[in-house]
Amino acid sequence: MVVYNPEAGRFRSSRALAGRLLAELRQRIPEVEAAPTEGPRTAGRIAGEWVRRGADLVCVAGGDGTVNEAAEGIAGTAVPLLVLPAGTA
């Protein structure tokens, strides 16, 4: 699953980037699902929910805050976190 922050620097400057990212991922992993964050402090909840539903990988795309939240959301599980930097720096 991919959790992404639509307000992260790179996504905000290129609104089509999230769609291109998901299209590329779906060519390789057709069953990939995506969920945008809904505001501050939501990435962890979203990632944790997906892990509880059986996700075997969490991909997070956003800035350092989004990455940190997602990591906290899956902490203590055996599920790996793939980071796709998409912040402003």
C-alpha beads as a LAMMPS data file, in Angstrom:
LAMMPS data file: protein, C-alpha beads

89 atoms
88 bonds

1 atom types
1 bond types

-500.0 500.0 xlo xhi
-500.0 500.0 ylo yhi
-500.0 500.0 zlo zhi

Masses

1 110.0

Atoms # bond

1 1 1 0.000 0.000 0.000
2 1 1 1.087 3.562 -0.612
3 1 1 0.295 6.364 1.780
4 1 1 1.133 9.760 0.362
5 1 1 0.839 13.367 1.400
6 1 1 -0.804 15.316 -1.450
7 1 1 0.429 18.555 0.131
8 1 1 4.098 17.473 0.218
9 1 1 6.405 19.773 -1.719
10 1 1 6.882 17.667 -4.831
11 1 1 3.215 16.650 -5.056
12 1 1 2.043 20.215 -4.515
13 1 1 4.326 21.543 -7.258
14 1 1 3.282 18.785 -9.687
15 1 1 -0.292 17.617 -9.102
16 1 1 0.137 14.865 -11.729
17 1 1 3.105 13.316 -9.895
18 1 1 1.014 11.134 -7.557
19 1 1 -0.902 9.705 -10.501
20 1 1 2.306 8.961 -12.408
21 1 1 3.849 7.327 -9.328
22 1 1 0.835 5.077 -8.824
23 1 1 0.654 4.177 -12.515
24 1 1 4.304 3.091 -12.470
25 1 1 3.839 1.064 -9.298
26 1 1 0.696 -0.607 -10.656
27 1 1 2.582 -1.751 -13.769
28 1 1 4.815 -3.758 -11.448
29 1 1 2.385 -4.497 -8.592
30 1 1 -1.172 -4.401 -9.989
31 1 1 -2.847 -4.843 -6.603
32 1 1 -1.184 -1.793 -5.014
33 1 1 -3.631 0.512 -3.253
34 1 1 -3.085 4.138 -2.346
35 1 1 -4.401 6.419 0.361
36 1 1 -3.725 10.150 0.633
37 1 1 -3.199 11.642 4.049
38 1 1 -6.103 13.710 5.314
39 1 1 -4.026 16.257 7.179
40 1 1 -1.417 16.349 9.916
41 1 1 -1.057 13.239 12.073
42 1 1 -2.996 10.920 9.749
43 1 1 -0.224 8.989 7.945
44 1 1 0.465 6.779 10.967
45 1 1 -3.170 5.900 11.464
46 1 1 -3.595 5.088 7.771
47 1 1 -0.437 2.953 7.615
48 1 1 -1.366 1.124 10.817
49 1 1 -4.856 0.364 9.517
50 1 1 -3.449 -1.109 6.317
51 1 1 -1.029 -3.294 8.264
52 1 1 -3.897 -4.581 10.399
53 1 1 -5.735 -5.411 7.157
54 1 1 -2.771 -7.512 6.021
55 1 1 -0.488 -5.204 4.033
56 1 1 2.938 -6.795 3.693
57 1 1 4.688 -3.567 2.645
58 1 1 3.987 0.089 3.353
59 1 1 5.314 2.664 0.937
60 1 1 5.243 6.267 2.114
61 1 1 5.644 9.272 -0.176
62 1 1 5.968 12.663 1.412
63 1 1 8.242 14.783 3.505
64 1 1 10.011 13.930 6.744
65 1 1 6.879 14.475 8.830
66 1 1 4.796 12.067 6.757
67 1 1 7.593 9.483 6.767
68 1 1 7.981 9.773 10.547
69 1 1 4.231 9.385 11.115
70 1 1 4.044 6.287 8.889
71 1 1 7.043 4.748 10.667
72 1 1 5.362 5.341 14.024
73 1 1 2.150 3.796 12.695
74 1 1 3.805 0.493 11.814
75 1 1 6.386 0.407 14.619
76 1 1 6.569 -2.963 16.325
77 1 1 5.399 -4.879 13.255
78 1 1 7.490 -6.908 10.837
79 1 1 6.155 -4.910 7.863
80 1 1 8.893 -3.059 5.950
81 1 1 8.618 0.647 5.132
82 1 1 9.657 1.862 1.687
83 1 1 10.345 5.607 1.619
84 1 1 9.830 7.701 -1.517
85 1 1 11.081 11.199 -0.639
86 1 1 8.664 13.832 -1.890
87 1 1 9.189 16.741 0.494
88 1 1 10.441 20.181 -0.344
89 1 1 14.180 19.538 0.137

Bonds

1 1 1 2
2 1 2 3
3 1 3 4
4 1 4 5
5 1 5 6
6 1 6 7
7 1 7 8
8 1 8 9
9 1 9 10
10 1 10 11
11 1 11 12
12 1 12 13
13 1 13 14
14 1 14 15
15 1 15 16
16 1 16 17
17 1 17 18
18 1 18 19
19 1 19 20
20 1 20 21
21 1 21 22
22 1 22 23
23 1 23 24
24 1 24 25
25 1 25 26
26 1 26 27
27 1 27 28
28 1 28 29
29 1 29 30
30 1 30 31
31 1 31 32
32 1 32 33
33 1 33 34
34 1 34 35
35 1 35 36
36 1 36 37
37 1 37 38
38 1 38 39
39 1 39 40
40 1 40 41
41 1 41 42
42 1 42 43
43 1 43 44
44 1 44 45
45 1 45 46
46 1 46 47
47 1 47 48
48 1 48 49
49 1 49 50
50 1 50 51
51 1 51 52
52 1 52 53
53 1 53 54
54 1 54 55
55 1 55 56
56 1 56 57
57 1 57 58
58 1 58 59
59 1 59 60
60 1 60 61
61 1 61 62
62 1 62 63
63 1 63 64
64 1 64 65
65 1 65 66
66 1 66 67
67 1 67 68
68 1 68 69
69 1 69 70
70 1 70 71
71 1 71 72
72 1 72 73
73 1 73 74
74 1 74 75
75 1 75 76
76 1 76 77
77 1 77 78
78 1 78 79
79 1 79 80
80 1 80 81
81 1 81 82
82 1 82 83
83 1 83 84
84 1 84 85
85 1 85 86
86 1 86 87
87 1 87 88
88 1 88 89
